[in-house]
Amino acid sequence: MRDWSQEHPQALTRLDQVFLVASQNHLDAARSAEQRRARRVRFLAGLFAALFAIVSVLAVVSFRQTRAAELSRNTILVDRMVGQAQDLLRSDPRLATLLALEADRIHHTSDTEDLLTTAARSPIFRTVSGHTGDVTSVAYRPDGTMFATSSSDKTVRIWNAAAGSA
């Protein structure tokens, strides 16, 4: 329409020309507003994509740091538990064994494996012999000094826990 009006200016009245200019200005303003809106949408989409990427990277970093901190904490805790269990091996092998088992459950290391092997060789794990049948039950005295066994050979034996003798 603009081209036609420029080629035929005498065909339009002054009011038609004003209307045509106002319409063209309105159309230009609408196009400009649409372009601004499209730029704003593209900007916001890019911003959200960048924020999502940043948050994703931060989440991964946070997860890795949390895992590293847990590993560090567990390593320190297990080292302390191994040291305490080693100190207890002679005085309380049962407690030392329980401590070694818990340390190994928290974080398996060569130290916990060595400690469990040492604890397994302690007197608390020695076998006793004297029944002719399979042992069917064991009961310990609360102070740990004695225990009783019953067997399928229909006998009961009372044992000295320290010596391992009946």
RAMOPE-V143961 format. One record per backbone hydrogen bond with DSSP energy under -0.5 kcal/mol. CO is the residue of the C=O (numbers start at 1). NH is the residue of the N-H. If there is no record, write none. Layout:
BEGIN
[[CO,NH] [CO,NH]]
END
This chain:
BEGIN
[[1,5] [2,6] [3,7] [4,8] [8,11] [9,12] [13,17] [14,18] [15,19] [16,20] [17,21] [18,22] [19,23] [20,24] [21,25] [22,26] [23,27] [24,28] [25,29] [26,30] [27,31] [28,32] [29,33] [30,34] [31,35] [32,36] [33,37] [34,38] [35,39] [36,40] [37,41] [38,42] [39,43] [40,44] [41,45] [42,46] [43,47] [44,48] [45,49] [46,50] [47,51] [48,52] [49,53] [50,54] [51,55] [52,56] [53,57] [54,58] [55,59] [56,60] [57,61] [58,62] [59,63] [60,64] [61,65] [62,66] [63,67] [64,68] [65,69] [66,70] [67,71] [68,72] [69,73] [70,74] [71,75] [72,76] [73,77] [74,78] [75,79] [76,80] [77,81] [78,82] [79,83] [80,84] [81,85] [82,86] [83,87] [84,88] [85,89] [86,89] [88,92] [92,96] [93,97] [94,98] [95,99] [96,100] [97,101] [98,102] [99,103] [100,104] [101,105] [102,106] [103,107] [109,113] [110,114] [111,115] [112,116] [113,117] [114,118] [115,119] [116,120] [117,121] [118,121] [119,122] [122,125] [123,126] [131,130] [134,152] [137,150] [139,148] [141,144] [145,161] [145,162] [146,141] [147,159] [148,139] [149,157] [150,136] [150,137] [151,154] [155,151] [157,149] [159,147] [159,161] [160,164] [160,165] [165,160]]
END
